Amino acid sequence: MGRRGLRPLLLLLLGGWAPAIAPEEPTPAAAAALHASAAAPAAPGPSPSPRAPRTPGPRPSAVTDVAALCVCDLSPAQCDTNCCCDPDCGALDFSIFSSCSVPVVTGDSQFCSQKAAVYSLNFTANPPQRVFKLVDQINPSIFCIHTANYKPALSFINPEVPNENNFDRLMEASDGFAVNPQPDVSSSAKSDTPKTANYEYGARLQTSDNSSASFLRFPSPLTSSLCTDDNPAGFLVNQAVTCTRKMRLEQCEEMEALSMAYYSSPTILQVPNSRIKVPIAIQSVVIQSLNKTRVRLEDASVLGPRLLRVGPEQVCSNVVLERPFSTPLHKPSVSPADVKVLGLPAGLLKRTGDRRTCSGVLFQARYSLTYTDAGRVASAGLSFLLGTLSRAQVPPQQKFEIDFIQDNRKAAPLSGNPGYVVGLPVAAGFQPQKGYPWIIQTMDRSGQLTILHSTSEQDCLAREGVRTPVLFGYDMRSGCQLRLSSAVPCRVLAARVESLLKGQGFPDYVAPFGNSRAQDVLDWVPVRLITHPSNMKDACQLPVALVIEVRWTKYGSLLNPQARVINVTAHLVFASFPETRWAQAGPVAVSSAVTFVDAAAPAEPGFRAQPTINARLPFDFFFPFV
C-alpha cells in the first residue's frame, strides 16, 4: 500500500475515535436536551444526602487488656511451670519458679506507645515472689501507628445478615448499599463507660482535666530506673517507688516534674465521671539543705523551682526529694536580708562559710487519700520534701508514695500481741480465690469463728442466726433439738442443718497469732474439714455434729511463751435415718463442740554435762609399783 492508500486509512481511524472525544462546547441540540433533562422532575425515591466530614476523636482504649493476656497458659485450671502470668498460679507456685518463660506481654506491636505487662521474680524475698508491673512501652520505629481514630477497626463486628424481616430496617439505616457504622461506634462508646458508680479496687483515679487521659499520675520507673509520668494511680493500691529524673541543671525552671504545682494542681473526682471534685491539700512542706539539715515550713505554700547562682556554682532550688520527717528537724539561724535577696520564705537559706545555698528542691511527694466504704474519695493530702540540687547531684532521685486510709476507721481489737490471750476470740477469715493476696475478715472479731448458741427453747430453727464466738483456750459445747417432718425432704433439711452448724461464711483459715496480718497469707493456718458419713445404705444422711479441734503450742522463750495455733480440724459427723421411718424418728439432737489441745512438748530444763579430764600420764608414772 502506498502513501495514497495510507491517508484514507488515517481518516477512517480518526472518524471512528471522534465520538469518544467530548466536544469543548455543546451543540444546540445537545444544549436543548440538557436543558430539558434539568427541567424535568426527578424520579420519586430517596436521594442520597451528602455525608458530613468526620472529625477525628480521641484515641479509643485498647480492646485487649495486656494484664489479662497469657500466652503460656496452656493447661486449663492448672498452673503451668514458669508461667508468671498464669491466673491459676498462686504465691506457693511462684516461690518454686526458676524464671518467667514470658517476661513481657504486649498487644499490637505496631503502635508507637502501648501498655506492656512485665513479669519477673524477686528471689531476694523469702519465699520468692512474683513482681508484676504495667508500664508504657515505646516503639522506636518511625513507621508506627500513632493514633487509631477508627474504633470499629479495633475489633471484629459480626454483620447482621439481611432477611425478609429486617430488610426494610436495614435499608432505612443505610446509605445506598453501605451500612452506616455510626451505631457501632456509639454502642462501643457506651460500653467503655464504667458500669459502677463508685471506684473499684485497682481502678484509675480520675481527675477533672479535659484531656483524654484524665487520671492521677503517679511517677514510677519503667524497665530502667528512669521516671515516667504516665503511670496511673490505682484505687486502694498503695505504692512506694524511687526513680531517677533525667534532666540538665539548666532545665530546673522548665521541668514541671520538679515543681510542687505539678502534683498538687489536679483535682480528683469523688467517683468516676462525677462533677464533685476533691482538691489535693498540701499538708506539709519540709526543706533539706546540702548538709542534710531539714526545716519544716509553717506556711505550706506552693514553691516553684528556681535556678540560682551561689558563688561560682549554680544550684536549683525547690526540687522534690525523699520521704519527709525521716530525720530530726532543725531550725537554722537565717538573717532577714538573706531571705529578702532571693524572695523565699524564712528558713530556706543557710550560710556555709562564704557560700550560700538555697534548699527547697522537690525530691519527694507523698499522697494520703481517704476513702469511704462505698468506694468514694473523701479527701486527699500531699506532703513534700524539697531540697537543693547542685550540678554534682544531677540526675536526681525522686521518691513517691501513695497511701489509702479508710474514713472513720476504727481499730479492730486484737486477740493477742503476738500470741493469743485466753478468753479472747479466735481470728479467722476466708480467701475468695486461690492466689488472692489477702485474707478477708469481718470487722466483728467475735463473729469470725463461731458455733451454735444454746437457747432455752432448744429449737434449732427458732434462733438460727444467733452464734457463740470461739474463745481461745475455752472448751465449749452447745446444741439444740431438731424435729423431723415428712413435709420437708431429707436432702433439703440436711443442707439447712449443715448451714446451721457451720454458720454464715465458715472460715477457710485461722490466724496463727492474735495479731496476724491479713496480707501474710502464707502464715495463716488452713481449716481442714473432714466429713464422717454413716455406713448405713439406702438411708438419709443428716449432719448432727460439728467438732472443731484447735491444736496450739507455746512459741518463744520459757519466760514469756506465746500461744500459737498450728492446726485446725473440723469434723462433720452424719447420722443415718431410714426413709420409711423418717417422720417417726422423733427429735434429733444437733450439737457443736470446740476443743483446744496443747501440742507443745513439756519444757525440761537442761544442764551441762560434767566436765571430763582428758589427760595422758607418762608411761612410767607408777614405776616401780607397776
Sequence and secondary structure as in RCSB ss.txt:
>XXXX:A:sequence
MGRRGLRPLLLLLLGGWAPAIAPEEPTPAAAAALHASAAAPAAPGPSPSPRAPRTPGPRPSAVTDVAALCVCDLS
PAQCDTNCCCDPDCGALDFSIFSSCSVPVVTGDSQFCSQKAAVYSLNFTANPPQRVFKLVDQINPSIFCIHTANY
KPALSFINPEVPNENNFDRLMEASDGFAVNPQPDVSSSAKSDTPKTANYEYGARLQTSDNSSASFLRFPSPLTSS
LCTDDNPAGFLVNQAVTCTRKMRLEQCEEMEALSMAYYSSPTILQVPNSRIKVPIAIQSVVIQSLNKTRVRLEDA
SVLGPRLLRVGPEQVCSNVVLERPFSTPLHKPSVSPADVKVLGLPAGLLKRTGDRRTCSGVLFQARYSLTYTDAG
RVASAGLSFLLGTLSRAQVPPQQKFEIDFIQDNRKAAPLSGNPGYVVGLPVAAGFQPQKGYPWIIQTMDRSGQLT
ILHSTSEQDCLAREGVRTPVLFGYDMRSGCQLRLSSAVPCRVLAARVESLLKGQGFPDYVAPFGNSRAQDVLDWV
PVRLITHPSNMKDACQLPVALVIEVRWTKYGSLLNPQARVINVTAHLVFASFPETRWAQAGPVAVSSAVTFVDAA
APAEPGFRAQPTINARLPFDFFFPFV
>XXXX:A:secstr
  HHHHHHHHHHHHHHHGGGS  SS  HHHHHHHHHHHHS   SS                 SS GGG  TT  S
TTS  TT TT TT  HHHHTT  S SS EEES TTBSEEEEEEEEEETTSSS EEEEEEEEEE   SS B     
GGGGS        TTTHHHHHHTEETTEE  HHHHHHHHHHHS SSSS  TT B BBS SSSS B B  EE SSS
BEES  B BTT  EEEEEE    GGGTTT GGGSSHHHHS EEESSTT S EEEEEEEEEEEE TTS EEE SS 
     EEEEETTEEEEEEEE S TTSS        HHHHHHHT  TT EEEETTEEEE  EEEEEEEEEEE TTS
 EEEEEEEEEEEEEEGGG S EEEEEEEEEETT      S SSSB TTSB  EEB SSTT SS B  S GGGSSE
EE   SS BTTTSTT EEE BTT  EEEEEEEE  TTS HHHHHHHHHHHHH SS  SEE SSTT  TT GGGSE
EEEEEEE  S SSEEEEEEEEEEEEEEEEES SSS EEEEEEEEEEEEEEEEESTTSGGG EEEEEEEEEEEE  
                  TTTTTTT 
